[in-house]
Amino acid sequence: MARGGLTFFSNEEIERIHRASIKMLEEIGILVGSESVEKMLIGAGASVIKGTKRVSIPESLVKSALASAPKSIILAGTGDTPDIRIPSTNRLYVAPGGEGVYIKDLVKGTVRTPTSEDLRDIAIIAESLPQIDFFWELVGAQDETDEEVKGLVEMKISLSFMTKHLQSGALSAHEAERHVEMASIVAGGREKLAKRPIISSVECPLSPLTFEDGLVEAQVVFSRAGVPVVSMSASMAGLTSPVTIAGTVAQINAENLASLVITQTAKKGAPWIYSSDSVPADLRTGSIDYGAFEAQLMRTAAGQMGRFYRMPTMVAGIGIEQTIATLGSVRDGVPFMINQALVPSDLGSGLGGLDQAAGASLEGLLADAWVWEVAREIIRDFDTDEDAISLQTVREAVDDGNFLTKKHTIARFKKEMCSTTHKEAVLTGRKSSESQGALIKKAHEEVAKILKKPKVPVLPKDVIKQLDDIIKKARN
């Protein structure tokens, strides 16, 4: 089988990045904000670099962590929702973007602060869309003013209205324990949660080479509970990492390897996902620049490193952001999403996001999903066996010069050329007859239809009550 994809590094360059990352970990080290996690690492063979507060991680610890980490993991759903098993050889699983602080109606132009009800509505929309495989909370429950319980409220809403796998995050060990407790209730106990984790958690290293106390302690809690940890390095090249792609990826890689060591030291065999959301910085403004040419090259390079270690990988960013509002049809959006689909990754997120992930749009989520349904065809499997090559068909066609009527063509054309069956699956050469903005208007109408239906939780009332009890306890 062959599959479309991007590459950036040669095999020799991948080895060079690996060696540089090991050198970073041994000679520069990482800053660990948690005393308990630092002690855990030192007990496993790490050491504090003399005259500094930085922890040196020897290559032997990295090798041990790579050896004990599972190379295949499950991201489970609930109910009848199928599990996601990664790495995947033929699919990129996608989710909405995460934690936008405003919602914009792309048809009316209105902007407002999101509420718990908005998160519920987004969960309902995402649950209804077969193009969305797992769930990120596209907006936060900004009406929840108690920071101690905000994440718990968001998790309860998501689990109550979503059967797809939930990927969220916790800011402290205490919050992580409560997340595990809530997920265990839904999964049927801690053992069942560890066997089929219905949640995973994004716990980001802080660039450069820093592990903040709350996040890293939460990572340890999740690791010990068997909840997959997503080590999402979020460097901004030129600001928080070297301005070069090679330098940034070496740092991303070092942060991921350090995170892997932390997870495997906490519990050998704990599920873990190699991850990066690192892109160039806009050096004129100091802001993140997801739209930069080099962003996809950084994602591709990071994905190659994850593949090099044979680890489950999440480096893809999927979504068109504000541009989605200008499109006339799905066809107009496909060229924007093709290069995102070709990044070597098992998981990706970003559908429905706006303004470099600061905002969100309900109709944008739907329109992005429609575009993704077509764009993802670029990474489907292609046969390369003897039957696919079909010398016999060539022998037959040289006599009459016609391949169209041959059995080989009739049997295979739908799989090989999706533009024949999907009129939107083209990059150039076919114009859309729809006016600018028609796609988002159609999505706006569809969102209204979805949300007009009864908003029925997917969890039984007694389970929801148990989740509410955890939140009430956290408030006290």
N, C-alpha and C positions, 0 to 999 in steps of 0.2 A: 504494500500500500504506500502511496505517496500522499503528502498533505502540504498545502500551501503554508508558507511561514517566512518570517524574517530572520536573518542572522546579522550580527554586527562583528563579533570577535571570531578570529580563527581559533583553532584548537590550541595553538601555541600561545596566543594572547590570553585565552582563558586560564591556562596554566600560570602565566605571568601575573594575572590579577589575583589568582589564588595565593601565590607565593607572597605577593605584596600585602595581602590581607593578613596572612599569618604573621608577617613581620610587624604589621601595625599592632596586632593583638599582643605579641611578645614584647616589643620594644616601646611602644607608645602606651598600650594598655587601655582599659576602659575605666570610666568613673562610675562607681556604683553608689547611689544615694542611700541605699538601705544597708544598715549595719548587719542585719541578719543574713541578707543575701551575700554580702561580702564575705562573711564568716563561712557560709556554705561553700562558696567557691574556693576559698583558701583551704578549707578542709578537704576539697577534692583535688588539690594540687596547684591552684593558682597562687600568686604571691603579690604583695604590694611592692611596687617599684620604689626603691630607696629614695627618700627625699621628696616623695610625692604622695598623693592620695589615690593614685591610679593602680588598678589591678592588672597585672600581667597574666595573660592566659597562654599557657604553653601549647605547642602544636599537638602534644600527646592528648591533651584534654579535648581539643577539636576533633582529632581522629576518633577518640572514644565516643564522643557525642554523635558523630556521623555514623558510627557503627551501630549504636543502640537506637537511633531514631527510626521509627517506622517509615518505610518507603511508600506505603500505601495507607490511606486513611479514609474513614467514612465521615461525611457530613450528613447526618440523618434528618429526616423530616418527621412529622407526626401524622397520624391518621393513615390515609392511603398514599401520601406523597412519597414518591420513590427517593431512596437515598442517593447521595452524590458520592461517588468513589473517585478519589484523585491520588496520583496523577491520572489524567485521561489521555488516551492516545488519539482521540478524534473529536474532542469537544472542548469549548471554552464556556464555562458556566458563568452566568452574569447576575448582577444584583443592582438595585438602585444605588444612587450616591448616598452620602452620609452626613447627617446632622447639620443641615442647612439652617441658618438663623432667620431666614425670611422665606415667605411664599409669594411668588408672583403669578398673577393670572396673565398669561401671555396673549390673551385675546382682548381683555378689558384694560390691561396695563396697570391694574391695582397691585399694591404691595402691602403685606401685613405680616405680623409676627405669628408664627405657627403655634398651635395649641395641641393638647392631647387629642382632641377630636380630629385634627388634621392628620396626626400620626395614625390614628385608627383608620381614617379614610384612605390613606396611602397604603396601609397594610391590606385593606380590602381590595384596592385596585391591583396591587402587586399579586395578591393571591389569585385574582381572576385572569392574570396574563400568563399564558403558557411559555412565553418568551423569557420570563424571569424565573431563574432557577433557585435562588436563595435570597434572603432579605437583609438589607441594610436599612436602618432607620433614616429615611431621607431627610426628615426634619426632627428636631428635638421638641419635647413637650415644654415649651418656653413659659407656659402658664404655671408650671410647677416651680415655685420659688425656693423650695427647700432642696438645696444641692445634695443633701444626704440621701434623698429618696428619688430624685429626678430620674436617675438611671433605672431604678426599680420600677417606677411607674411606666417608663418607656418599654421595659422588658415585658411587663404584665400586659400592656396593650398589644404589643407585637405577638406574643404567644397566644393571646386570646383570639386574635383575628387572622392568624397566619399558620398554615401547616408546613410551610417551607422552612428549611433550615434558617436559623437566625444567627447572624454574625454581628456582635455588638462590641462592648468593651467596658472595663471597669477602671476606676481611678485609684483604688486602694484595695488592700487585702480584705478589709471588712466588706466593701461593696462586692468584691469578687465572691466571697463566701455566700452572700445573699443571692447573687446571681446563680451560683451552683445550687443553692437550696431551692430556688424557684424552678429552675430547669429540672431538678430531680423530681419535684412534685409532678410536673407535666410528663416526664419520661417514665415515672413509675418507680423511682428510687435511684440512689447514687450508683449502684452497680449497673443498672440498665443505662443510666446516663453515660457512664464510662464506656460501655460496650457500644452504644449507638448514640453519640453525642448530638443532641438536637440544637445545641448552641456551640459557637466558637467565639474566640475573643481576640480583637485587635489590640495588641499591647506594643506601642511604638518605642523603639530606642529614640533618644533625642540626639540629633546630630550636632557636633561630631562625637561619636563613641561614648555616649552618656546614657545611663539607665537611671531614670528618676525613681525615687523611693516608692511612691504609691504604685506606679505602673509595674515596676519589676516585682514588687511583693504580690500584686494581683496576678502577675504571670506565674509565679510559683504556686499560688492557690489553684489556678486553673490547671496547671500541669499535673499537680498531684491528684486532681479530681478526674483526670482523663479528658478534659475539655481542650480541643485543639487551640493552640496559640498561633496567631498570625503576627509575625515579626515585621511590621510594616515600617521600614526605614523611609523617612520622608525628608531627605536632603534637598536643599535648594542650591544647585551648582553655582558657585561664585559667591555665595553668602555663608552657607553652613557646610559646604564641602568644596573640594577643588573645582575650579572652573572647567577643567577638562572632563570629558566623558569617562575616560579611563580612570582618572583620579577619583571621581565621584563613585564609580561602580566599585572600585577597590574598597572605598570606605563603606558603601552600602553592604558589600559582601562581608567585611569585617564585623559590622554591627549585627548582621544576620547570624554569622557563625558564633559570635559572643552570646546572642540570644538563645541559639540552639544549645550551647553549653549550659546556660542557666536552666533551661527546661529539662535537659537530660540529667543534670546534677540534682534537680529537684525530684525527678522520678524517671528512671531509665525506661525507655519505651514510650514515653508520653508523646502524643501526637503534636506535630508542629508543622508550620507552613512558612516557607521562604517567601518573603514579600518585600516589595518596594513601591512607593508612590513618589519616588524622587524624580524631579524634573529641573530644568534650568530656572534660575531666578531672572526676573526682569531687572537688570542692573541699573535701569534708569529710575525705577520706582521702588525697588526693594521688595516687590511682591512676587508671589509664585506665578509661573507662566506655563500652565498646562498646554497651551496652544503652540508653544515653540516647536520649530522643526525638529530640534534635537530631543524633544521629550520622548518620542516613540523609539529613538535610538537608545536612549537610556533604559527605557522599559525592556527593549529587546535584549540589551546586554545583561541586564539584571536577570531576565528570564533564562538566558543561556547559563548563567552561573547556577541558578536553582536546578536546571536540568543537569548540569555537570555533577552536582552532588546527588542526583536522582531523588530530589525532594519534591513533595507537592509545592506548587508555586502559584503565587498571586501577585502579578505585576501589571496586569492590563487595566487601562482606564477606558471605559466604554460610555460614550454619550456625546452629543453635539452641542450641548449648552444652548446659549441664546440663538445660535444660528438656526435651530430647529423652528423658530418662529417665522423665519423667512421662506421656508420651503413650500413648494407647491404640491409635492408628492413624495412618497417613499423613495422613488427613483432619485430625486434630487439629493436625498440624504445619504444614499449608499456610498458615494465616493468619499465622504467624510469619515465613514466608519470602517471602510475596508482596511486601512492601515492599522487601526486599533485591533481588528480581528486577527491580524497576522502576527501579533506579538506572541512569543512562546510563553504561554501561561495556562494554568488550569482554571483560574478564577479571575473575574474582573468585576469592577463596580463603577458606578457613575451615572447610570440612567436617571434622567429627570433632574440632574444638577444644573445649576446656573452660576455664572459669575465666579469661576474658579472654585466651584463647590461651596460657595458661601450661601447660595440660595437654592430654591427648589421650585418646580412647577409640576402640578398634577397632570395637566395635559401634555407637558413636556415629557413626563415619564412614559405616558402611553405612546406618544409619537416616536420617542427614542426606541421603544420596544418594537414598534412596527418596522422601523428601519433596520434594527438588529436582526430581525427574523430573516431578512433578505441578505444583509451583509455577511452574516455568519456562514452562508453557503460557500464563501471563498475558502474556508478551512475544512471543508468536508473531505473525506477520503476519496482517493482515485486509485482504481486498480492499475497494476503495472505487470500483471502476469502474462503468460503466453496468449491466453484467450483475449486479453485486453489489447495486446499488440496485433494479433490476428493476421498473420501472414497469409492465411487462406483468403481473407477478404481482399487483400491487395492483389493476390493472384487472379481472383475473379474480376476485380475492377479494372485491371490493366487491359482486359479484352474489350470492355464496353465504356470505360471511362466514367462509370457511374457508381458512386458509393451510396447514394441516397436510398436506393431500393434494396440494399443488401440486408440480410438478417441481422448482421452484427450492428449495423446502424440503427435499425428499428428497435432492437433489444436494448441498446445502451444510450440513445441520444438524450433521454430525459435526465439520466444521472450525470452524464458527462457535460452537458451544456444547459445549465439551469436558466439561461436567458431565453431559451426556447419556451419554457413553461412558466417562467417568472418574468414578466415584461419589465419589472423594476430592476432586474439584476444586470445592469449595464453601467459602465462608467462614462461613456461618451456615445454620440451618434444617434441618440433618440431623445427628442425633446418632450418635456411634460406639457400636457395641454392644460394643466391646472394653473390658476393664478397664484401669485406669491402669497404665502400665508394660508393657503387652503388646507394644508395638512394639519396645522395646529388648530384650526377651526373645527375640523372633523374630529380631532382628538378631544377637543373641549366638549363637543356634543356627546361623545361616547362616555367621557368621565361622568357627565351629568346622568346618563342612563344607568351606569354602574352604581352610582351613589344613591340613586332613587330607590333601589331595591332595599328590602329590610336588612339592617346591619346586625346580623346574627353572629355571636361569638362561635368559634369552632371548639371551644373547651366547655366541658360540663360546668354547671353552676357551682358545684361543690369544690371543684378544682380552682375556679376563679376566686372563690371565697378564701381558699388557703393562700393564694397569692396576695389577696388584699390584706390578710392577717399579717403577712410578712412586712408589707408596706406600713401598716399601722404600728407594728412593733418598732420599725425603724424610725418612725416619727417621734416616738417617746424617748 
